[in-house]
């Protein structure tokens, strides 16, 4: 039981140390959380390759995934 408590204390100390280090880096540089939580840009349209015969007939369809 003592070993489990020691393990939990070590893990808690490491997590606390990482949190303090991230907070200090954020105060100094101000870039960490922007990198982790940046919005991902998703393209609204998907380019569709048209074959030459459908484009020549004028009935090529373009589909978008919105």
Secondary structure in CASP SS format (residue, H / E / C, confidence):
PFRMAT SS
TARGET T0000
AUTHOR 0000-0000-0000
METHOD secondary structure of the structure
MODEL  1
X C 1.00
X H 1.00
X H 1.00
X H 1.00
X H 1.00
X H 1.00
X H 1.00
X H 1.00
X H 1.00
X H 1.00
X H 1.00
X H 1.00
X H 1.00
X H 1.00
X H 1.00
X H 1.00
X H 1.00
X H 1.00
X H 1.00
X H 1.00
X H 1.00
X H 1.00
X H 1.00
X H 1.00
X H 1.00
X H 1.00
X H 1.00
X H 1.00
X C 1.00
X C 1.00
X C 1.00
X H 1.00
X H 1.00
X H 1.00
X H 1.00
X H 1.00
X C 1.00
X C 1.00
X C 1.00
X C 1.00
X C 1.00
X C 1.00
X C 1.00
X C 1.00
X C 1.00
X C 1.00
X C 1.00
X C 1.00
X C 1.00
X C 1.00
X C 1.00
X H 1.00
X H 1.00
X H 1.00
X H 1.00
X H 1.00
X H 1.00
X C 1.00
X C 1.00
X C 1.00
X C 1.00
X C 1.00
X C 1.00
X C 1.00
X C 1.00
X C 1.00
END
